[in-house]
Structures are given as C-alpha cells and as structure tokens.
Amino acid sequence: METLSLTVTGMTCQHCVASVTKEVSEVAGVQSVAVELDEGAVTVTGSALNTETIISAIAEAGYAASI
C-alpha cells in the first residue's frame, strides 16, 4: 500500500471535492481518496499508483494538480 499527496488548485466548494473524489476513485489501484478543500490537498492511497494518471484524472475533473 502506498500513499500519494498532491496539491490541487481551483477547488472552491464541496461539489469540487466530490468531482475530484469521483474521478480519482476510478483510477486503477486507488483504494481511498481524501480531499482537504481548505488546504487544497488530495491524499490517495492504493497500490501501484501512477502519479501522472491521477493528475490526469484531477484535470478531467477540471482542476490542476502537482506533487
């Protein structure tokens, strides 16, 4: 099990949190997603996590992410 922490910009409400959580949860290997709206942080836990794929999923939700 590994953990990946990312900074996400552009999130302003709970709808944003739900969108990011939904998109990231669909990535292979992801077991849990924790989004901290106030800090603009996303923590992903799972196995064989692909950082670029997770960043792309966040972009699909409409937000920018970085390590």
Residue pairs with C-beta under 8 A, 6 or more apart in sequence:
1 31
1 45
1 46
1 47
2 45
2 46
2 47
2 48
2 49
3 43
3 44
3 45
4 43
4 44
4 45
4 49
4 51
4 54
5 41
5 42
5 43
5 44
5 67
6 41
6 42
6 43
6 44
6 54
6 55
6 58
6 65
6 66
6 67
7 40
7 41
7 42
7 65
7 66
7 67
8 20
8 35
8 40
8 41
8 42
8 58
8 63
8 64
8 65
9 40
9 63
9 64
9 65
10 16
10 62
10 63
10 64
11 17
11 20
11 35
11 37
11 40
11 63
12 37
13 37
14 37
16 37
16 61
16 63
17 35
17 37
19 61
19 62
19 63
20 33
20 35
20 42
20 58
20 61
20 63
21 33
21 35
22 61
23 57
23 58
23 60
23 61
24 30
24 33
24 42
24 44
24 54
24 57
24 58
24 61
25 33
26 57
27 49
27 50
27 53
27 54
27 57
28 48
28 50
28 53
29 46
29 47
29 48
29 49
29 50
30 44
30 45
30 46
30 49
30 54
31 45
31 46
31 47
32 44
32 45
32 46
33 42
33 43
33 44
33 45
34 42
34 43
34 44
34 45
35 41
35 42
36 42
36 43
42 58
42 65
44 54
51 67
54 65
55 65
55 66
58 64
58 65
59 65
